[in-house]
Amino acid sequence: MNRGIVPTERIERELRDLVGRLYQLLFTEAQQITRIWYGIPQTIKGADQDENLHKNRG
């Protein structure tokens, strides 16, 4: 939501935490997740077998 910047207002921090928890729930159900930041797509989950590179090392 804010790319790591923690808001100073309590209500904004609570909203940030709530959105983060919601994302976690949604992402566990999703088969594919792509984040787009400044027009650059980043695959976070799914879409190819290199998703878990740390598991593929041998």
C-alpha positions in Angstrom: 0.0 0.0 0.0 2.8 2.4 0.9 5.8 0.3 -0.1 7.2 0.1 3.4 6.4 3.6 4.7 4.6 3.5 8.0 2.0 6.3 8.4 2.2 8.5 11.5 -1.6 8.6 12.1 -3.0 5.6 14.2 -6.0 5.1 11.9 -3.8 5.0 8.8 -1.5 2.4 10.4 -4.5 0.3 11.4 -5.8 0.5 7.8 -2.3 -0.4 6.5 -2.3 -3.5 8.8 -5.8 -4.5 7.8 -5.0 -4.2 4.1 -1.9 -6.3 4.6 -3.8 -9.1 6.3 -6.5 -9.0 3.6 -3.7 -9.3 0.9 -2.3 -12.4 2.8 -5.7 -14.1 2.8 -6.4 -13.3 -0.9 -2.9 -14.4 -1.9 -3.2 -17.8 -0.3 -6.2 -18.4 -2.5 -4.7 -17.0 -5.7 -3.0 -19.2 -8.3 -1.1 -16.3 -9.8 0.0 -12.9 -8.5 1.7 -10.2 -10.5 2.7 -6.9 -8.9 3.1 -3.9 -11.2 5.2 -1.0 -10.0 5.9 1.9 -12.3 4.8 -0.3 -15.2 7.2 -3.1 -14.4 5.5 -6.4 -13.8 6.9 -8.8 -11.1 5.5 -12.3 -10.8 5.2 -13.1 -7.1 3.3 -16.4 -7.4 2.5 -18.8 -10.2 2.9 -18.4 -13.9 6.2 -20.4 -14.2 8.2 -23.1 -12.5 10.9 -20.7 -11.3 8.5 -19.4 -8.7 10.3 -21.2 -5.9 13.9 -20.9 -6.9 15.2 -21.8 -3.5 13.4 -25.2 -3.7 14.9 -25.9 -7.2 18.6 -25.6 -6.2 19.1 -29.3 -5.8 
